[in-house]
């Protein structure tokens, strides 16, 4: 199947069209603006989708733990170094 329409355009051209469309809709006053409840509900929906992937959540937790350990080791090294900088 060959590409047609927007699929044929380069990324910069698509970005320019999207930018113009966004400006036009805001100028007309027809742009959707999120209220606090909509933002909250959609943020929750996205969070539930991400957290449903247990392997992904496990990986995020592992990375955070490794970073925390590295930061603690660096702080201890800095505190015990004579000039206050890691060796």
C-alpha positions in Angstrom: 0.0 0.0 0.0 1.4 3.4 -1.0 1.4 6.4 1.3 -1.2 9.1 0.6 -2.2 12.5 2.0 -0.5 13.4 5.3 1.6 10.3 5.2 3.5 11.7 2.2 4.4 15.0 3.9 7.6 15.5 5.7 7.6 16.0 9.5 8.3 19.8 9.3 5.4 20.4 6.9 3.1 18.4 9.2 4.3 20.4 12.3 3.6 23.7 10.5 0.1 22.6 9.5 -0.6 21.5 13.1 0.8 24.8 14.5 -1.4 26.8 12.1 -4.5 24.7 13.0 -3.8 25.2 16.7 -3.5 29.0 16.3 -6.7 29.2 14.2 -8.8 27.2 16.6 -7.6 29.3 19.6 -8.3 32.5 17.7 -11.8 31.4 17.0 -12.3 30.5 20.7 -13.2 26.9 19.8 -10.2 25.2 21.3 -10.8 22.6 24.0 -9.4 23.7 27.3 -9.1 21.2 30.1 -10.7 21.9 33.4 -9.3 20.6 36.6 -11.5 17.5 36.8 -10.9 16.5 33.2 -7.1 16.8 33.7 -7.3 14.8 36.9 -9.5 12.0 35.3 -7.2 11.7 32.3 -4.1 11.7 34.3 -5.5 8.9 36.4 -6.4 7.0 33.3 -2.9 7.3 31.9 -1.4 6.3 35.3 -3.6 3.2 35.5 -2.6 2.2 31.9 1.1 2.5 32.7 0.9 0.8 36.1 -0.9 -2.1 34.6 2.4 -3.1 32.9 4.0 -4.8 35.9 7.3 -5.4 34.2 7.6 -1.7 33.3 6.8 -0.7 36.9 9.4 -3.2 38.3 12.0 -1.7 36.0 11.2 1.9 37.1 11.4 0.8 40.7 14.8 -0.9 40.1 16.2 2.2 38.4 15.0 4.5 41.2 16.5 2.2 43.8 19.9 2.1 42.0 19.9 5.9 41.6 19.1 6.3 45.3 21.9 4.0 46.3 24.4 5.8 44.0 23.4 9.2 45.3 23.8 8.0 48.9 27.2 6.5 48.2 28.3 9.8 46.6 27.0 11.9 49.5 28.9 9.6 52.0 32.1 9.9 49.9 31.8 13.6 49.7 31.2 14.0 53.4 34.2 11.8 54.3 36.6 13.4 51.8 39.1 15.9 53.3 38.3 18.7 50.8 34.6 17.9 50.6 34.8 16.6 47.0 34.7 13.0 45.9 38.1 11.5 45.2 
